[in-house]
Amino acid sequence: MEKARQELCDLEQIYGLGHPGVLRQSMVLDELINRYNRSYYAHVNNYTYRSERGTKDEHKPGQAQLHSNTFAASFG
């Protein structure tokens, strides 16, 4: 995502906001952000996890343990 964002900034400085290449890159970045958000919120909204013993533990919103490195690696 960071590379796509930097590319968008570079293109905008060279060509301006209305250039088709800038708009295309903006759409690329939007799609990466949307993919990340869908993946992240699918994980967060799944409050039922299997414990190490094989039983289900219920978690309330905000208690879920996230592994952000997994998400970041998917969208680098």
Biopython code that builds the backbone (N, CA, C, O; Angstrom):
import numpy as np
from Bio.PDB.StructureBuilder import StructureBuilder

atoms = [
    (1, "MET", "N", (0.826, -1.186, 0.000)),
    (1, "MET", "CA", (0.000, 0.000, 0.000)),
    (1, "MET", "C", (0.873, 1.254, 0.000)),
    (1, "MET", "O", (0.570, 2.236, -0.678)),
    (2, "GLU", "N", (1.958, 1.206, 0.769)),
    (2, "GLU", "CA", (2.813, 2.390, 0.846)),
    (2, "GLU", "C", (3.427, 2.713, -0.508)),
    (2, "GLU", "O", (3.520, 3.882, -0.881)),
    (3, "LYS", "N", (3.845, 1.694, -1.244)),
    (3, "LYS", "CA", (4.416, 1.937, -2.572)),
    (3, "LYS", "C", (3.376, 2.539, -3.509)),
    (3, "LYS", "O", (3.693, 3.441, -4.285)),
    (4, "ALA", "N", (2.148, 2.055, -3.446)),
    (4, "ALA", "CA", (1.072, 2.577, -4.289)),
    (4, "ALA", "C", (0.748, 4.022, -3.911)),
    (4, "ALA", "O", (0.473, 4.844, -4.785)),
    (5, "ARG", "N", (0.779, 4.332, -2.614)),
    (5, "ARG", "CA", (0.518, 5.694, -2.158)),
    (5, "ARG", "C", (1.614, 6.646, -2.640)),
    (5, "ARG", "O", (1.332, 7.750, -3.108)),
    (6, "GLN", "N", (2.860, 6.204, -2.519)),
    (6, "GLN", "CA", (3.967, 7.047, -2.957)),
    (6, "GLN", "C", (3.909, 7.279, -4.465)),
    (6, "GLN", "O", (4.165, 8.387, -4.935)),
    (7, "GLU", "N", (3.574, 6.241, -5.217)),
    (7, "GLU", "CA", (3.439, 6.375, -6.679)),
    (7, "GLU", "C", (2.340, 7.387, -7.017)),
    (7, "GLU", "O", (2.503, 8.201, -7.926)),
    (8, "LEU", "N", (1.230, 7.335, -6.292)),
    (8, "LEU", "CA", (0.145, 8.291, -6.509)),
    (8, "LEU", "C", (0.630, 9.719, -6.246)),
    (8, "LEU", "O", (0.352, 10.619, -7.039)),
    (9, "CYS", "N", (1.342, 9.933, -5.156)),
    (9, "CYS", "CA", (1.856, 11.269, -4.835)),
    (9, "CYS", "C", (2.815, 11.763, -5.909)),
    (9, "CYS", "O", (2.764, 12.925, -6.315)),
    (10, "ASP", "N", (3.686, 10.874, -6.363)),
    (10, "ASP", "CA", (4.651, 11.254, -7.402)),
    (10, "ASP", "C", (3.942, 11.639, -8.697)),
    (10, "ASP", "O", (4.261, 12.660, -9.307)),
    (11, "LEU", "N", (2.982, 10.821, -9.111)),
    (11, "LEU", "CA", (2.241, 11.101, -10.344)),
    (11, "LEU", "C", (1.457, 12.408, -10.240)),
    (11, "LEU", "O", (1.401, 13.183, -11.194)),
    (12, "GLU", "N", (0.857, 12.645, -9.082)),
    (12, "GLU", "CA", (0.066, 13.866, -8.892)),
    (12, "GLU", "C", (0.956, 15.102, -9.000)),
    (12, "GLU", "O", (0.548, 16.106, -9.585)),
    (13, "GLN", "N", (2.153, 15.040, -8.451)),
    (13, "GLN", "CA", (3.055, 16.192, -8.515)),
    (13, "GLN", "C", (3.495, 16.466, -9.951)),
    (13, "GLN", "O", (3.686, 17.620, -10.334)),
    (14, "ILE", "N", (3.653, 15.424, -10.733)),
    (14, "ILE", "CA", (4.107, 15.583, -12.113)),
    (14, "ILE", "C", (2.966, 16.024, -13.024)),
    (14, "ILE", "O", (3.123, 16.967, -13.798)),
    (15, "TYR", "N", (1.809, 15.346, -12.938)),
    (15, "TYR", "CA", (0.741, 15.520, -13.916)),
    (15, "TYR", "C", (-0.479, 16.288, -13.414)),
    (15, "TYR", "O", (-1.264, 16.774, -14.227)),
    (16, "GLY", "N", (-0.660, 16.410, -12.108)),
    (16, "GLY", "CA", (-1.857, 17.052, -11.575)),
    (16, "GLY", "C", (-2.958, 16.033, -11.317)),
    (16, "GLY", "O", (-2.884, 14.889, -11.765)),
    (17, "LEU", "N", (-3.974, 16.466, -10.592)),
    (17, "LEU", "CA", (-5.022, 15.539, -10.143)),
    (17, "LEU", "C", (-5.888, 14.972, -11.258)),
    (17, "LEU", "O", (-6.368, 13.845, -11.130)),
    (18, "GLY", "N", (-6.105, 15.692, -12.330)),
    (18, "GLY", "CA", (-7.043, 15.249, -13.361)),
    (18, "GLY", "C", (-6.461, 14.313, -14.403)),
    (18, "GLY", "O", (-7.199, 13.851, -15.274)),
    (19, "HIS", "N", (-5.195, 14.018, -14.353)),
    (19, "HIS", "CA", (-4.556, 13.171, -15.365)),
    (19, "HIS", "C", (-5.038, 11.722, -15.242)),
    (19, "HIS", "O", (-5.172, 11.212, -14.130)),
    (20, "PRO", "N", (-5.299, 11.057, -16.364)),
    (20, "PRO", "CA", (-5.793, 9.675, -16.321)),
    (20, "PRO", "C", (-4.864, 8.714, -15.564)),
    (20, "PRO", "O", (-5.348, 7.802, -14.893)),
    (21, "GLY", "N", (-3.561, 8.899, -15.657)),
    (21, "GLY", "CA", (-2.635, 8.034, -14.926)),
    (21, "GLY", "C", (-2.755, 8.205, -13.418)),
    (21, "GLY", "O", (-2.627, 7.240, -12.664)),
    (22, "VAL", "N", (-3.000, 9.429, -12.986)),
    (22, "VAL", "CA", (-3.185, 9.705, -11.562)),
    (22, "VAL", "C", (-4.491, 9.068, -11.084)),
    (22, "VAL", "O", (-4.540, 8.466, -10.011)),
    (23, "LEU", "N", (-5.530, 9.203, -11.875)),
    (23, "LEU", "CA", (-6.822, 8.600, -11.510)),
    (23, "LEU", "C", (-6.722, 7.081, -11.441)),
    (23, "LEU", "O", (-7.287, 6.459, -10.541)),
    (24, "ARG", "N", (-5.996, 6.478, -12.401)),
    (24, "ARG", "CA", (-5.805, 5.021, -12.380)),
    (24, "ARG", "C", (-5.068, 4.585, -11.120)),
    (24, "ARG", "O", (-5.456, 3.616, -10.467)),
    (25, "GLN", "N", (-3.997, 5.310, -10.782)),
    (25, "GLN", "CA", (-3.226, 4.953, -9.587)),
    (25, "GLN", "C", (-4.054, 5.144, -8.330)),
    (25, "GLN", "O", (-3.920, 4.378, -7.376)),
    (26, "SER", "N", (-4.902, 6.151, -8.318)),
    (26, "SER", "CA", (-5.800, 6.352, -7.190)),
    (26, "SER", "C", (-6.738, 5.161, -7.024)),
    (26, "SER", "O", (-7.015, 4.734, -5.903)),
    (27, "MET", "N", (-7.220, 4.631, -8.135)),
    (27, "MET", "CA", (-8.096, 3.458, -8.087)),
    (27, "MET", "C", (-7.338, 2.225, -7.599)),
    (27, "MET", "O", (-7.896, 1.399, -6.876)),
    (28, "VAL", "N", (-6.082, 2.099, -7.988)),
    (28, "VAL", "CA", (-5.256, 0.982, -7.515)),
    (28, "VAL", "C", (-5.106, 1.062, -5.994)),
    (28, "VAL", "O", (-5.293, 0.068, -5.292)),
    (29, "LEU", "N", (-4.771, 2.241, -5.499)),
    (29, "LEU", "CA", (-4.617, 2.426, -4.055)),
    (29, "LEU", "C", (-5.940, 2.190, -3.332)),
    (29, "LEU", "O", (-5.959, 1.551, -2.281)),
    (30, "ASP", "N", (-7.036, 2.692, -3.875)),
    (30, "ASP", "CA", (-8.357, 2.460, -3.272)),
    (30, "ASP", "C", (-8.643, 0.969, -3.142)),
    (30, "ASP", "O", (-9.136, 0.519, -2.108)),
    (31, "GLU", "N", (-8.342, 0.212, -4.173)),
    (31, "GLU", "CA", (-8.610, -1.233, -4.141)),
    (31, "GLU", "C", (-7.746, -1.923, -3.087)),
    (31, "GLU", "O", (-8.230, -2.809, -2.384)),
    (32, "LEU", "N", (-6.488, -1.536, -2.967)),
    (32, "LEU", "CA", (-5.633, -2.110, -1.929)),
    (32, "LEU", "C", (-6.176, -1.804, -0.534)),
    (32, "LEU", "O", (-6.196, -2.674, 0.337)),
    (33, "ILE", "N", (-6.613, -0.572, -0.331)),
    (33, "ILE", "CA", (-7.193, -0.188, 0.967)),
    (33, "ILE", "C", (-8.470, -0.977, 1.229)),
    (33, "ILE", "O", (-8.681, -1.457, 2.343)),
    (34, "ASN", "N", (-9.319, -1.116, 0.223)),
    (34, "ASN", "CA", (-10.560, -1.880, 0.389)),
    (34, "ASN", "C", (-10.274, -3.341, 0.717)),
    (34, "ASN", "O", (-10.931, -3.917, 1.584)),
    (35, "ARG", "N", (-9.300, -3.949, 0.032)),
    (35, "ARG", "CA", (-8.936, -5.343, 0.310)),
    (35, "ARG", "C", (-8.433, -5.494, 1.739)),
    (35, "ARG", "O", (-8.805, -6.433, 2.442)),
    (36, "TYR", "N", (-7.586, -4.565, 2.160)),
    (36, "TYR", "CA", (-7.077, -4.605, 3.520)),
    (36, "TYR", "C", (-8.224, -4.494, 4.529)),
    (36, "TYR", "O", (-8.299, -5.277, 5.476)),
    (37, "ASN", "N", (-9.110, -3.528, 4.325)),
    (37, "ASN", "CA", (-10.233, -3.331, 5.251)),
    (37, "ASN", "C", (-11.152, -4.540, 5.300)),
    (37, "ASN", "O", (-11.592, -4.940, 6.378)),
    (38, "ARG", "N", (-11.449, -5.128, 4.144)),
    (38, "ARG", "CA", (-12.303, -6.323, 4.141)),
    (38, "ARG", "C", (-11.655, -7.453, 4.932)),
    (38, "ARG", "O", (-12.319, -8.124, 5.722)),
    (39, "SER", "N", (-10.374, -7.659, 4.721)),
    (39, "SER", "CA", (-9.663, -8.720, 5.427)),
    (39, "SER", "C", (-9.581, -8.432, 6.924)),
    (39, "SER", "O", (-9.824, -9.316, 7.746)),
    (40, "TYR", "N", (-9.246, -7.217, 7.266)),
    (40, "TYR", "CA", (-9.114, -6.828, 8.663)),
    (40, "TYR", "C", (-10.440, -6.971, 9.408)),
    (40, "TYR", "O", (-10.485, -7.573, 10.481)),
    (41, "TYR", "N", (-11.513, -6.425, 8.849)),
    (41, "TYR", "CA", (-12.793, -6.459, 9.546)),
    (41, "TYR", "C", (-13.431, -7.838, 9.543)),
    (41, "TYR", "O", (-14.214, -8.150, 10.440)),
    (42, "ALA", "N", (-13.119, -8.663, 8.570)),
    (42, "ALA", "CA", (-13.593, -10.048, 8.608)),
    (42, "ALA", "C", (-12.959, -10.761, 9.791)),
    (42, "ALA", "O", (-13.607, -11.560, 10.467)),
    (43, "HIS", "N", (-11.697, -10.468, 10.035)),
    (43, "HIS", "CA", (-10.992, -11.073, 11.165)),
    (43, "HIS", "C", (-11.514, -10.526, 12.494)),
    (43, "HIS", "O", (-11.761, -11.298, 13.420)),
    (44, "VAL", "N", (-11.681, -9.232, 12.597)),
    (44, "VAL", "CA", (-12.142, -8.606, 13.836)),
    (44, "VAL", "C", (-13.564, -9.042, 14.171)),
    (44, "VAL", "O", (-13.881, -9.268, 15.339)),
    (45, "ASN", "N", (-14.419, -9.162, 13.162)),
    (45, "ASN", "CA", (-15.818, -9.514, 13.404)),
    (45, "ASN", "C", (-16.026, -10.982, 13.729)),
    (45, "ASN", "O", (-17.127, -11.375, 14.112)),
    (46, "ASN", "N", (-15.010, -11.787, 13.588)),
    (46, "ASN", "CA", (-15.103, -13.194, 13.948)),
    (46, "ASN", "C", (-14.685, -13.330, 15.408)),
    (46, "ASN", "O", (-13.514, -13.571, 15.700)),
    (47, "TYR", "N", (-15.629, -13.177, 16.317)),
    (47, "TYR", "CA", (-15.316, -13.140, 17.747)),
    (47, "TYR", "C", (-15.185, -14.513, 18.376)),
    (47, "TYR", "O", (-14.792, -14.615, 19.538)),
    (48, "THR", "N", (-15.495, -15.551, 17.659)),
    (48, "THR", "CA", (-15.391, -16.885, 18.221)),
    (48, "THR", "C", (-14.114, -17.526, 17.720)),
    (48, "THR", "O", (-13.930, -17.713, 16.517)),
    (49, "TYR", "N", (-13.252, -17.855, 18.632)),
    (49, "TYR", "CA", (-11.977, -18.475, 18.288)),
    (49, "TYR", "C", (-11.853, -19.818, 18.992)),
    (49, "TYR", "O", (-12.427, -20.036, 20.059)),
    (50, "ARG", "N", (-11.121, -20.675, 18.397)),
    (50, "ARG", "CA", (-10.815, -21.951, 19.048)),
    (50, "ARG", "C", (-9.608, -21.754, 19.962)),
    (50, "ARG", "O", (-8.591, -21.185, 19.564)),
    (51, "SER", "N", (-9.742, -22.229, 21.168)),
    (51, "SER", "CA", (-8.598, -22.135, 22.086)),
    (51, "SER", "C", (-7.653, -23.301, 21.806)),
    (51, "SER", "O", (-7.953, -24.169, 20.986)),
    (52, "GLU", "N", (-6.558, -23.315, 22.465)),
    (52, "GLU", "CA", (-5.578, -24.378, 22.274)),
    (52, "GLU", "C", (-6.140, -25.732, 22.689)),
    (52, "GLU", "O", (-5.673, -26.766, 22.212)),
    (53, "ARG", "N", (-7.139, -25.739, 23.575)),
    (53, "ARG", "CA", (-7.738, -26.998, 24.036)),
    (53, "ARG", "C", (-8.816, -27.508, 23.087)),
    (53, "ARG", "O", (-9.351, -28.598, 23.290)),
    (54, "GLY", "N", (-9.138, -26.743, 22.066)),
    (54, "GLY", "CA", (-10.156, -27.185, 21.121)),
    (54, "GLY", "C", (-11.561, -26.752, 21.479)),
    (54, "GLY", "O", (-12.511, -27.132, 20.795)),
    (55, "THR", "N", (-11.720, -25.961, 22.538)),
    (55, "THR", "CA", (-13.042, -25.453, 22.895)),
    (55, "THR", "C", (-13.197, -24.060, 22.325)),
    (55, "THR", "O", (-12.220, -23.431, 21.919)),
    (56, "LYS", "N", (-14.427, -23.580, 22.297)),
    (56, "LYS", "CA", (-14.682, -22.240, 21.779)),
    (56, "LYS", "C", (-14.686, -21.242, 22.919)),
    (56, "LYS", "O", (-15.269, -21.481, 23.977)),
    (57, "ASP", "N", (-14.033, -20.135, 22.688)),
    (57, "ASP", "CA", (-14.033, -19.024, 23.632)),
    (57, "ASP", "C", (-14.740, -17.862, 22.967)),
    (57, "ASP", "O", (-14.445, -17.529, 21.819)),
    (58, "GLU", "N", (-15.672, -17.241, 23.676)),
    (58, "GLU", "CA", (-16.378, -16.083, 23.144)),
    (58, "GLU", "C", (-15.606, -14.818, 23.502)),
    (58, "GLU", "O", (-15.163, -14.650, 24.638)),
    (59, "HIS", "N", (-15.452, -13.947, 22.541)),
    (59, "HIS", "CA", (-14.774, -12.678, 22.763)),
    (59, "HIS", "C", (-15.721, -11.549, 22.412)),
    (59, "HIS", "O", (-16.481, -11.637, 21.448)),
    (60, "LYS", "N", (-15.670, -10.492, 23.199)),
    (60, "LYS", "CA", (-16.452, -9.299, 22.907)),
    (60, "LYS", "C", (-15.646, -8.413, 21.980)),
    (60, "LYS", "O", (-14.425, -8.546, 21.906)),
    (61, "PRO", "N", (-16.320, -7.493, 21.257)),
    (61, "PRO", "CA", (-15.577, -6.558, 20.399)),
    (61, "PRO", "C", (-14.485, -5.850, 21.191)),
    (61, "PRO", "O", (-14.702, -5.434, 22.329)),
    (62, "GLY", "N", (-13.334, -5.718, 20.592)),
    (62, "GLY", "CA", (-12.220, -5.071, 21.242)),
    (62, "GLY", "C", (-11.325, -6.031, 22.003)),
    (62, "GLY", "O", (-10.218, -5.665, 22.396)),
    (63, "GLN", "N", (-11.795, -7.267, 22.218)),
    (63, "GLN", "CA", (-10.990, -8.248, 22.928)),
    (63, "GLN", "C", (-10.267, -9.196, 21.989)),
    (63, "GLN", "O", (-9.402, -9.957, 22.422)),
    (64, "ALA", "N", (-10.603, -9.161, 20.730)),
    (64, "ALA", "CA", (-9.982, -10.076, 19.777)),
    (64, "ALA", "C", (-8.491, -9.790, 19.700)),
    (64, "ALA", "O", (-8.064, -8.635, 19.681)),
    (65, "GLN", "N", (-7.711, -10.854, 19.654)),
    (65, "GLN", "CA", (-6.279, -10.696, 19.506)),
    (65, "GLN", "C", (-5.961, -10.728, 18.030)),
    (65, "GLN", "O", (-6.224, -11.721, 17.352)),
    (66, "LEU", "N", (-5.391, -9.636, 17.526)),
    (66, "LEU", "CA", (-5.111, -9.513, 16.108)),
    (66, "LEU", "C", (-3.641, -9.762, 15.838)),
    (66, "LEU", "O", (-2.783, -9.516, 16.687)),
    (67, "HIS", "N", (-3.370, -10.247, 14.660)),
    (67, "HIS", "CA", (-2.009, -10.449, 14.212)),
    (67, "HIS", "C", (-1.798, -9.550, 13.014)),
    (67, "HIS", "O", (-1.894, -9.997, 11.872)),
    (68, "SER", "N", (-1.508, -8.275, 13.270)),
    (68, "SER", "CA", (-1.440, -7.266, 12.214)),
    (68, "SER", "C", (-0.339, -7.554, 11.216)),
    (68, "SER", "O", (-0.442, -7.127, 10.066)),
    (69, "ASN", "N", (0.706, -8.259, 11.604)),
    (69, "ASN", "CA", (1.775, -8.572, 10.648)),
    (69, "ASN", "C", (1.255, -9.420, 9.500)),
    (69, "ASN", "O", (1.723, -9.277, 8.370)),
    (70, "THR", "N", (0.301, -10.297, 9.763)),
    (70, "THR", "CA", (-0.289, -11.120, 8.718)),
    (70, "THR", "C", (-0.956, -10.228, 7.686)),
    (70, "THR", "O", (-0.795, -10.437, 6.483)),
    (71, "PHE", "N", (-1.704, -9.234, 8.149)),
    (71, "PHE", "CA", (-2.402, -8.341, 7.232)),
    (71, "PHE", "C", (-1.423, -7.457, 6.471)),
    (71, "PHE", "O", (-1.553, -7.279, 5.260)),
    (72, "ALA", "N", (-0.457, -6.911, 7.171)),
    (72, "ALA", "CA", (0.504, -6.013, 6.526)),
    (72, "ALA", "C", (1.296, -6.745, 5.451)),
    (72, "ALA", "O", (1.573, -6.175, 4.395)),
    (73, "ALA", "N", (1.663, -7.989, 5.701)),
    (73, "ALA", "CA", (2.431, -8.746, 4.716)),
    (73, "ALA", "C", (1.615, -9.029, 3.470)),
    (73, "ALA", "O", (2.173, -9.148, 2.379)),
    (74, "SER", "N", (0.312, -9.136, 3.612)),
    (74, "SER", "CA", (-0.547, -9.434, 2.475)),
    (74, "SER", "C", (-0.705, -8.248, 1.534)),
    (74, "SER", "O", (-1.040, -8.429, 0.364)),
    (75, "PHE", "N", (-0.470, -7.045, 2.026)),
    (75, "PHE", "CA", (-0.768, -5.852, 1.238)),
    (75, "PHE", "C", (0.441, -4.947, 1.050)),
    (75, "PHE", "O", (0.281, -3.772, 0.719)),
    (76, "GLY", "N", (1.632, -5.464, 1.252)),
    (76, "GLY", "CA", (2.839, -4.652, 1.122)),
    (76, "GLY", "C", (3.129, -4.395, -0.291)),
    (76, "GLY", "O", (4.112, -3.724, -0.607)),
]
sb = StructureBuilder()
sb.init_structure("model")
sb.init_model(0)
sb.init_chain("A")
sb.init_seg("    ")
for serial, (resi, resn, name, xyz) in enumerate(atoms, 1):
    if name == "N":
        sb.init_residue(resn, " ", resi, " ")
    sb.init_atom(name, np.array(xyz, "f"), 0.0, 1.0, " ", f" {name:<3s}", serial, name[0])
structure = sb.get_structure()
